[in-house]
Amino acid sequence: MTALGDKDSTIVALGPDHADAVWALYRQVQAATPHGFLAQRQPADFAQVLAGQTPGVAVGAFVGGQLQGYSFSRLMAADHPLSRAFGFASGTAFEGMGSAIAPQISGRLIMARMLALRGQIETTKGGAHVVGLIDTANLASVANVLRSGGVLVGTRRDATSMNYVGYGGVWVQGKRAEGAGTDVPVGDLDAQRHLFAQGWAATGLRRSGEDHVLAFFPFVAAFGHLGTTLSEV
């Protein structure tokens, strides 16, 4: 599948002709987004994926004939720290490069639909796993990842902020261990890291009073080491 649509918007795979529109949207969203919420990119980062020079996937959302959202991933190199940490087989994992949506169309579940199409295309390219970083304060993006079937499995610092490590793929399917879950406030990173280190993953986000909480559940084996080894990298 290379397109998803409804009466208001169309989600499609992007190509080289979309490079200028993607960069213009990136700059628009960057100007309206808190520091750390948007990955730092240059025009060539997007253009190389769109042209196929960097193996990856690019999808976009068109509303009224204009590009109003995008989501990019690239094949994860075998020597990438996250690839080594997870132990991915070569050629089976994609790394999220960043997703953005114009402020005027937020709140319409378009991001979740872009992630769904991107995931379908990644699968056709041999992808069994996808990993991405999400600023721990960026609850809208956290919600989109969880809504699309991903989970949070650890934390990792990059050049701009502390991030959650988001994971989607075959290790989620049927891997939730028996046992009750627990809710942890979004601001309590210490408690979250304690659960990450035990192999738990956050699967949902909801409001509790005036705060938000993450719903954590235990998972079988796959994620247990990430919370400790990557928390301050």
N, C-alpha and C positions, 0 to 999 in steps of 0.2 A: 504494500500500500504506500502510495506517495502523496496522498492528500486526504485531509479530513475537512468537512465543511458543515456549516449550518446556514440559516438564513441571513445571519449578520456577518459572518467571518469565514475565511478559508485558510486552512493550515496546509502548507505545501513544502516540499523539498526545495531548497534554494540552489542556485547555480551561479556561475561567474558574473552574469549580468546584474546580479543583485548586490555586488560589492559596495557600490557607492551608497545605496539605500541603507545597507546594514551599518556602515560607518556613520552615516548621518543620524540614524536612530540611536546608535551607541552614544554619540556625543550628546544627543538630546536627553537621554536617560541619565547619563553621567552627571549632567548639570543639575538634575533634580533628585539625585540619590545620595544618601549619607555615605561618607567615606567608608570604604571597606565592603559595601554591599555589592559593588560591581567590580568584577575582575579587571585588572589593568591590562588593556590590550592596545595594539597598534593596528593600523589598517591591514598590514600584511598578514597578521594572525588570522583574520577572517578570510582575506582574499585567497590565501593558500589552501584553505579547506574548501572554499567554494570552487576553486579551479582544479581540485583533486591533487595538488602538489603535496599537501599534507593529508594522509588518509583520515577521513572523519565523516561527520554527518552534520548537515545544516538544514534547519527547517525554519519557516517564518509564518507569521500570521498577517493576513491582508484583510483590512477593513475598509470598505469604500474604495477599493483599488489601491490603497496605500499600505506599505509595509509598516505595521504597528507593533510587531514583536518578532523576536528571533530566539533560537536556542541552538548552540553549537557543541559538538564534542569531537574529540580526535582519538585515534587509536593510541592506547597507553604504551609507552616504551617499556621494555622489559626491565630496564635499570631505574625506572621511576621509583622513588621511595615508597609510594603507596602500592605499586605493583609488587615490590619485594615484600612489603609488610603483609599483604594479603596472600602472596604466593600464587598469583595468577599464572596460568599457562600462557605462553607467548601467543599473541594475536587474539586473545579472547576478551580483553577488557578495553573499554573506552573511558576516557577522562573528560568530564564536563568542562568546557571552556568558558561557559557563561551563557546566561539567558537574560533577556530584557524585554520589557513591555512598556509601551508608551503610557504615561500616567493617565491620560484621558480615557483609556479603555481598561484600566485595572478593575478587578472585582468581577470579571465575567468568565472566570475559569478558563480563559484562553491559554494561560501558561501551562496548566495541567494537560490540556489537549496537545500543546506543542511537545511537551515531554513524552506524551504517549506515542505520538507519531515518530519522534526521534528514536525512542526505544524500539519501535517496530523495525525501523530501518537499520538500526545497529544490529539487531538480531539477524537480519538478512545478510549482514556483512561478517557474520561469525561471532558477534558479541554475545557473551554469556553474562558479562558483568559491566556495570558502569559505576564510576565513583566520581564524586564532586565535592567541592568545599562550599560551605554556606556560612556566612557571618552569623555568629551565635545570636546577634541582636536582630537579624533579618527574619522575623517571624513569618512574614508573607511568603518568602521563598521556602522556609522550612515547611510551612503548610502545604505548598504546592508539591514538594518532593514527597511528603508523606501521603498526600492525596493520590499521587500517581503510582503508589505501591512501593516507594523506596522506604528505607529506614535510616536512622542515625546510629552510627556504630563507634564513634570516637571523636576526638578533637585534635585539631592541628593548627598551628599558627603559621600564617604566611606573611608577606611583606606589609600587609595593611591591617590585619585584624586576627583575632582568634576565631576559628571556624569549627563547625561541625563537619565530620566526615560523613557524607551521605552515600549510601550504597543501594543499588538496585540490581536485581539479577537472580540467578538460579539458587543462590544460597539462602534467599528469603523463602523460597517455595517449599513448604512442608518442613521447615527447619526450626519452627518455634517449639521450644521445649515445653513439656508439661509443667504447669504451675501458674499460680496467680501473678498478675502484673502489679505494678505500683506506679503511682503518679509522683513526679518530681517537679517542683517549680522551675520555670525556665531559667531563673537567675541563679540556681544552685548548681554551678558547674562541678563543685567538688563531689556532691552526691551523685551527679550524673557520671562522672569519671569513675567513681567507685563501681557503679553498675556496669559501665562499659568494660572495665577490667575483668569482670566476672562473666563476660559473654552475653550481657543483656544489650538490647537495642531499643531505641525509641521508635514506636510505630504510629503514634498519633499525637495531636496537639489540640488542646481544648481550653476554653476559658473556665476558670474556677474563681468565682467572686470577682475581685478586681485584678487578678493575676491570670497568667496562663501556666498550664502544666503540660509536661510531656508524659505520655503513657509508655512505660517501659515493660518489656517482657523478656524472659530468658530465651536465648537461641542456642542451638547445638553447635558448639565448638568453633565455628568459623570466625567469630569476631572477638574472641576473648582477649587477645593481646593488644588490640589497637588503642584502647583508652590510655594505657600507660606508656607505650612506646612512642606515641605520636603526640601526646598532649602538649608538649612545649617545643616541638621541633620547629 
